[in-house]
Amino acid sequence: MASMQLNERINAVERWILANPNPPQQRPWTWVYKAGRTTYALVRDIVNGQLTLHAMSLVYTTLLSIVPLLALSFSVLKAMGVHQRLEPFLYQFFEPMGEQGLNLAEQILGFVDNMKVGVLGSVGLALLVYTVISLVQKIEVSFNAIWRVPDMRSMGSRFSNYLSVIMVGPLLMVSAIGITATVLSSTVVMRLMDIEPFGSLIITVSRMMPFFLVVAAFTFVYVFMPNTRVKLRYALIGGLVAGFAWQACSMVFASFVAGSTKYAAIYSSFAIGIFLLIWIYLNWMILLLGATISFYLQNPGSVAKRQRVRFSPELQEKVALAMMWLVSKPFSEGKKAPQQEMLEQMLGVPGEVTRRVSDKLIRGGLLSLAGAHGDQLVPGRALDLITINDILTVARQDEDGVVERLPRILPASLDVDQRHGCDRTLSELLKQEREQEAPALQTP
């Protein structure tokens, strides 16, 4: 009895989160409601296991690609003699693993210094670039899965975008560090430090600078990696949450490593390898969780009971009718054409559903893309030439031709497309078929 009451309460809370007809409209309750929905979706995705699978896959790829990645990233910085400025960030990454982690960072930097990109030869350089590209490609696959993006970048854009970020990104970070150091050491700032509370504020900002750079790096990844448009404010929120989570996880993991003398005694020299795997896995989980938060904040309609919404015929028909109405009404009134993203927010259903339906309507000639960025929707033909039956026909259409491959075993009286006589039972249809077959059997 108690368990049934608990399940009822859980279901009631779930319905309030997912299908609340009257969500809060005033702050701060709107923020609390959105935070609750996002947290629900985040926990659901973690329990579902897809994020953990992506994180584990990225751990394996990272172990294979970390040295080539650093070699390519440091190559431009070495030519300019400023690669030492990025080394503290590498030490900061391995610092939670204790003294052995710092030794591991030194060994990795030694490998990077010994790897001469210019003397690898054409085959060696091609393999180096391929290893790095495969890592970034797998990251994009994980981010596209979070953002429900079906297509990846083209092959040409992968090489151009990936390599530009890998080689130019560290240079931009070094430039940001240099500019920050110059500003903090300027005469004006030095004078302000003698005046309180500006002095304490400047010291706090300088101490928080590594955290700000981590948040900036996370935000940049969230904006760049998915093959879709990500709004900066949502990427920044995801970056802030991931940055705080990374700092907290660093302290917890450092205390765990410091108190794990038993593990070191059992696993001996393999302990550092185990700690490295766990630490890389936690970092990827934090990065993917931040991306998930950005996705659900930008697409609140995607918060549903299941990660992948079941695409039922009823759902696609009603979404198709609603989308055609929302597109046709401003068109008939001479107003601005609505954007796909605005329609998703108005309908309140997952974006993957609206995009799938809109793509089907576009292929059926009922909708067309418009606008400078091709993200606005307008009717595909005159409104007096579009009927409700046209919309339903396109929504129900089997574009893959699977229906045509069904075996011809249904009787002629059982037409799945007809709308009349649908209240007849199977018993009546079978009886009718037997009556039709009886004369044929009696014929000599």
Secondary structure by P-SEA (a helix, b strand, c coil): caaaaaaaaaaaaaaaaccccccccccaaaaaaaaaaaaaaaaaaaaaaaaaaaaaaaaaaaaacaaaaaaaaaaaaaaacccccaaaaaaaaaccccaaaaaaaaaaaaaaaacccccccaaaaaaaaaaaaaaaaaaaaaaaaaacccccccaaaaaaaaaaaaaaaaaaaaaaaaaaaaaaacaaaaaaaacaaaaaaaaaaaaaaaaaaaaaaaaaaaaccccccccaaaaaaaaaaaaaaaaaaaaaaaaaaaaaaaaaaacccaaaaaaaaaaaaaaaaaaaaaaaaaaaaaccccccccccccccaaaaaaaaaaaaaaaaaaaaaccccccaaaaaaaacccaaaaaaaaaaaaaacccccccccccccccccccccccaaaaaaaaacccccccccccccccccccccccccccccaaaaaaaaaaaaccccccc
